Amino acid sequence: MEPSTLGEVEKKVEETSTWKKVQNTIWMIAALMISAGQWSDTKDIITSSYEAVIENFTHSLQYEILDNIHIGNSIDYVKSIVGEPSVIKRSKINPSVLFQYYNEGKFNLTLISSDSRIVGYSVFTQKNDFTPKVPFSENLGSLNINNAHKNQGVYSYDIGNLIYYIESQDLGKEQMFLTLMRGYVEYGATPSDKNIKPDYKKSIVSFIEKLDEKVTFSDNEEEISIVLNDVRNAIYPNYYAITELEPVIIAEALLTRYEYKIFTKS
């Protein structure tokens, strides 16, 4: 057994042991309270304690939230799951579209709605081991963009108000002609993939800066393509979005660095 594999096994054993200890503690407290005749209070404690433990030891509750959000849902239905947004913005490109922002701790969510209907949503991670399934595709951060989607799509990037690179993938007729987007956003977490190097964020910034230089000053499509390929190979996405709208509106929904600091009070 390789050392890295052995380490992973030991970590899992330790997590399992800790989880069992917490479970035993919860049930011991519950048993004492039941014996004291405090059943209603006991139910509340069991429920809240169980949810708190699940929250700390797994991401299953958060994954379940994302699994219940779909294009075409009513905004009221989704709000019944995630509550009211912290921030709301209106699209300047299409004023009928609203962006509604949520900070869910382990991830940040943007709901994109029009006429009280979900027409898109985006997610970026706040924990490096938070790896939700990208709709109709891989787990977030498990593949670089090039391996996740061989054919380069429409892309958008910035190096000023926010450092980001996102790229679209048309899902075709089978998926109702939806558009999937993946990419890197500077205020998202760094994925925990084994291929990620310590200087990952610095290298991503460097690649996007080179892309901007080539796009701005070079008329040589081959030069741009080479740098673009470097970006696509380097980025293990910490962001995804799915929508029935054009990609430019998804890019517009990203908060600037300044807006994000206000949103998160960081």
C-alpha positions in Angstrom: 0.0 0.0 0.0 1.4 3.4 -1.0 2.1 5.9 1.8 -0.5 8.4 0.4 -3.1 5.7 0.3 -2.3 4.6 3.8 -2.6 8.2 5.0 -6.0 8.4 3.5 -7.1 5.2 5.1 -5.9 6.4 8.5 -7.7 9.7 8.1 -11.0 7.9 7.3 -10.6 5.6 10.3 -10.0 8.6 12.6 -13.0 10.4 11.1 -15.2 7.3 11.6 -14.1 6.9 15.2 -14.8 10.6 16.0 -18.2 10.4 14.3 -19.1 7.3 16.4 -18.1 9.1 19.6 -20.2 12.1 18.8 -23.2 9.8 17.9 -22.8 7.9 21.2 -22.8 11.2 23.1 -25.9 12.5 21.4 -27.8 9.2 22.2 -26.6 9.2 25.8 -28.0 12.7 26.4 -31.2 11.7 24.6 -31.6 8.7 26.8 -31.2 10.7 30.0 -33.7 13.3 28.9 -36.2 10.7 27.8 -35.9 9.0 31.2 -36.6 12.4 32.7 -39.8 12.7 30.7 -38.7 15.6 28.5 -39.6 14.0 25.2 -40.4 17.2 23.2 -37.2 18.8 24.2 -35.3 15.6 23.5 -36.6 15.5 19.9 -35.4 19.1 19.3 -32.0 18.3 20.7 -31.6 15.1 18.7 -32.6 16.9 15.5 -30.4 20.0 16.0 -27.5 17.9 17.3 -27.7 15.5 14.4 -27.8 18.3 11.8 -24.9 20.1 13.5 -22.8 16.9 13.4 -23.7 16.2 9.7 -22.8 19.8 9.0 -19.3 19.5 10.6 -18.4 16.0 9.3 -20.0 15.8 5.9 -21.3 18.0 3.1 -24.4 15.9 2.5 -26.8 18.6 3.6 -25.3 21.2 1.2 -25.1 18.7 -1.7 -28.8 18.0 -1.1 -29.6 21.7 -1.3 -27.9 22.0 -4.7 -29.5 18.8 -5.9 -32.9 20.4 -5.4 -32.3 23.5 -7.5 -33.1 23.3 -11.2 -33.7 25.5 -14.2 -37.4 26.2 -14.4 -38.1 26.1 -10.7 -40.2 28.9 -9.3 -38.1 31.4 -7.3 -40.5 30.9 -4.4 -39.9 27.2 -4.3 -36.1 27.7 -4.2 -36.4 30.3 -1.5 -38.3 27.8 0.6 -35.0 25.8 0.5 -32.4 28.5 0.8 -34.3 31.4 2.3 -34.1 35.1 1.4 -31.0 36.4 -0.4 -28.4 38.7 1.3 -28.0 40.8 -1.8 -30.0 41.5 -5.0 -28.9 43.1 -8.2 -30.6 43.7 -11.5 -28.9 42.8 -14.8 -27.9 45.8 -16.9 -27.8 43.7 -20.0 -31.3 42.4 -19.5 -33.2 44.4 -16.8 -35.9 41.6 -16.5 -33.2 39.4 -14.9 -32.4 39.4 -11.2 -29.3 38.1 -9.5 -29.9 37.0 -5.9 -26.8 36.1 -3.7 -26.5 33.7 -0.9 -23.6 32.9 1.4 -24.1 29.3 2.6 -20.9 28.9 4.4 -19.3 26.1 2.5 -20.4 27.6 -0.8 -21.8 30.7 -2.3 -24.9 30.6 -4.5 -26.3 33.0 -7.1 -29.9 32.5 -8.2 -30.7 34.1 -11.6 -34.4 34.6 -12.1 -36.8 36.2 -14.6 -40.6 36.5 -14.2 -40.3 34.6 -10.8 -38.6 31.6 -12.5 -35.1 30.3 -12.2 -33.3 30.8 -15.5 -29.8 30.0 -14.1 -27.7 29.6 -11.0 -24.1 29.6 -10.1 -22.0 28.0 -7.3 -18.5 28.6 -6.1 -16.8 26.7 -3.3 -15.6 28.1 0.1 -14.1 24.8 1.3 -11.4 23.0 -0.8 -13.0 19.6 -0.1 -16.5 20.7 -1.1 -16.9 19.1 -4.5 -20.5 19.1 -5.6 -21.4 17.3 -8.8 -21.4 19.7 -11.8 -24.8 19.2 -13.5 -24.6 16.5 -16.2 -20.8 16.2 -15.6 -17.9 15.6 -13.2 -17.4 16.6 -9.6 -16.3 20.2 -9.3 -12.5 20.5 -9.1 -11.8 16.9 -10.1 -10.8 17.7 -13.7 -9.1 20.7 -15.3 -11.2 22.6 -17.9 -9.5 21.0 -20.8 -10.2 17.4 -19.6 -13.7 18.3 -18.5 -14.6 19.8 -21.9 -12.3 19.2 -24.8 -14.0 21.7 -27.1 -13.2 25.3 -26.1 -16.4 27.3 -25.6 -17.2 31.0 -25.3 -15.0 32.4 -22.5 -14.9 35.5 -20.3 -12.2 36.7 -18.0 -10.9 39.8 -16.1 -7.8 40.8 -14.2 -9.0 44.2 -12.9 -12.0 44.4 -10.6 -12.0 40.6 -10.2 -9.6 37.9 -11.3 -11.6 35.2 -13.0 -11.9 32.9 -16.1 -15.1 31.1 -17.0 -15.9 29.1 -20.1 -19.2 27.8 -21.6 -20.2 24.4 -22.8 -23.4 24.0 -24.8 -25.2 20.9 -23.5 -27.3 20.3 -26.6 -30.8 19.1 -27.3 -30.8 16.3 -24.8 -30.4 18.8 -22.0 -32.8 21.4 -23.3 -30.1 23.4 -24.9 -28.8 24.6 -21.5 -25.4 26.1 -21.2 -22.9 24.9 -18.5 -20.1 27.1 -17.4 -16.9 26.2 -15.4 -14.0 28.3 -14.3 -11.9 30.0 -11.7 -13.0 32.9 -9.4 -10.5 34.4 -7.1 -12.6 34.4 -4.0 -13.5 30.7 -4.3 -11.5 28.0 -2.6 -8.6 26.1 -4.1 -9.7 22.5 -5.1 -8.0 19.7 -3.1 -7.0 17.7 -6.2 -3.6 16.0 -6.0 -2.4 17.9 -9.1 -2.8 21.3 -7.4 0.5 22.8 -6.6 1.3 25.3 -3.7 1.6 28.2 -6.1 -1.7 27.3 -7.8 -3.4 30.7 -7.4 -0.3 32.7 -8.4 0.1 30.5 -11.6 -3.6 31.0 -12.5 -3.2 34.8 -12.2 -0.1 34.7 -14.3 -1.8 32.6 -17.0 -4.9 34.9 -17.1 -2.6 38.0 -17.3 -0.7 36.4 -20.3 -4.1 35.7 -22.0 -5.1 39.3 -21.5 -1.8 40.5 -23.0 -2.2 38.3 -26.1 -5.9 39.1 -26.6 -5.1 42.9 -26.2 -1.9 43.2 -28.3 -1.7 40.2 -30.6 -3.6 39.6 -33.9 -2.1 36.1 -34.1 -4.9 33.6 -33.3 -2.4 30.8 -32.9 -0.5 32.7 -30.1 -3.8 33.4 -28.3 -4.8 29.7 -28.7 -1.6 28.5 -27.1 -2.0 30.7 -24.0 -5.7 29.9 -23.8 -4.8 26.2 -23.8 -2.4 26.9 -20.9 -5.2 28.5 -19.0 -7.6 25.6 -19.7 -5.0 23.0 -18.6 -4.1 25.0 -15.4 -7.6 25.6 -14.0 -9.3 23.0 -11.8 -12.7 24.8 -11.5 -13.9 26.2 -8.2 -17.0 27.6 -9.9 -19.8 26.4 -12.1 -23.0 27.8 -13.5 -25.9 26.4 -15.5 -28.4 28.6 -17.5 -30.7 29.0 -20.4 -29.4 32.5 -20.9 -26.4 33.7 -22.9 -23.0 33.3 -21.2 -22.4 37.1 -21.0 -25.2 37.4 -18.4 -23.5 34.7 -16.3 -20.3 36.7 -16.3 -22.2 39.8 -15.4 -23.6 38.1 -12.3 -20.1 37.7 -10.8 -19.6 40.2 -7.9 -16.5 42.4 -8.2 -13.9 42.0 -5.5 -15.3 45.1 -3.7 -18.9 44.0 -4.0 -17.9 40.6 -2.6 -16.2 42.1 0.4 -19.4 44.1 1.2 -21.5 41.0 0.6 -19.5 38.8 3.0 -18.5 41.7 5.3 -14.9 40.5 5.0 
